[in-house]
Amino acid sequence: MLDPGAKSARPATVWIAQDGSHHLVRASIDLGSGSIQLTQSKWNEPVNVD
């Protein structure tokens, strides 16, 4: 999902907005040794990624 070079599939759970927009609201990815939690909001607003 987040790593195109991954050697195997990882369990993930995603939450989609219920307002009909189909926006991804949250994602949780199990990496085995930890996890990634991603929460999104304020769609169509600029963001900075450091």
GROMACS elastic network, one bead per residue, 0.5 to 0.9 nm:
[ bonds ]
;  ai    aj funct       b0    kb
    1     4     6  0.68001   500
    1     6     6  0.86999   500
    1     9     6  0.84139   500
    1    10     6  0.80793   500
    1    12     6  0.83520   500
    1    29     6  0.83043   500
    2     6     6  0.86880   500
    2    29     6  0.87007   500
    3     6     6  0.54423   500
    4     7     6  0.87479   500
    6     9     6  0.73426   500
    6    10     6  0.87255   500
   10    29     6  0.68209   500
   10    30     6  0.61129   500
   10    31     6  0.63993   500
   10    32     6  0.81384   500
   11    28     6  0.85007   500
   11    29     6  0.60741   500
   11    30     6  0.54951   500
   11    31     6  0.78317   500
   12    27     6  0.70941   500
   12    28     6  0.55169   500
   12    30     6  0.61336   500
   13    26     6  0.82852   500
   13    27     6  0.57399   500
   13    28     6  0.52286   500
   13    29     6  0.66235   500
   13    30     6  0.87990   500
   14    24     6  0.72551   500
   14    25     6  0.76351   500
   14    26     6  0.56896   500
   14    28     6  0.63995   500
   14    29     6  0.86363   500
   15    23     6  0.86945   500
   15    24     6  0.62104   500
   15    25     6  0.54990   500
   15    26     6  0.50745   500
   15    27     6  0.63499   500
   15    28     6  0.89134   500
   16    19     6  0.89919   500
   16    21     6  0.85795   500
   16    22     6  0.57589   500
   16    23     6  0.56858   500
   16    25     6  0.53991   500
   16    26     6  0.72098   500
   17    20     6  0.67922   500
   17    21     6  0.64705   500
   17    22     6  0.54818   500
   17    23     6  0.52852   500
   17    24     6  0.63785   500
   17    25     6  0.58987   500
   17    26     6  0.89899   500
   18    21     6  0.73699   500
   18    22     6  0.72242   500
   18    23     6  0.85384   500
   19    22     6  0.74570   500
   19    23     6  0.87144   500
   20    23     6  0.82239   500
   22    25     6  0.87681   500
   23    40     6  0.86640   500
   23    41     6  0.87489   500
   23    43     6  0.81196   500
   24    27     6  0.75738   500
   24    39     6  0.83461   500
   24    40     6  0.69167   500
   24    41     6  0.85999   500
   25    38     6  0.82930   500
   25    39     6  0.58758   500
   25    40     6  0.51044   500
   25    41     6  0.66441   500
   26    37     6  0.74547   500
   26    38     6  0.55021   500
   26    40     6  0.60657   500
   26    41     6  0.89591   500
   27    36     6  0.79109   500
   27    37     6  0.59346   500
   27    38     6  0.50773   500
   27    39     6  0.65507   500
   27    40     6  0.87113   500
   28    35     6  0.69953   500
   28    36     6  0.56989   500
   28    38     6  0.63645   500
   28    39     6  0.87504   500
   29    34     6  0.87372   500
   29    35     6  0.54941   500
   29    36     6  0.51389   500
   29    37     6  0.66559   500
   29    38     6  0.85519   500
   30    33     6  0.79389   500
   30    34     6  0.63688   500
   30    36     6  0.67078   500
   30    37     6  0.89717   500
   31    34     6  0.52543   500
   31    35     6  0.51222   500
   31    36     6  0.74169   500
   32    35     6  0.71425   500
   40    43     6  0.77197   500
   42    45     6  0.59529   500
   42    46     6  0.89703   500
   43    46     6  0.84876   500
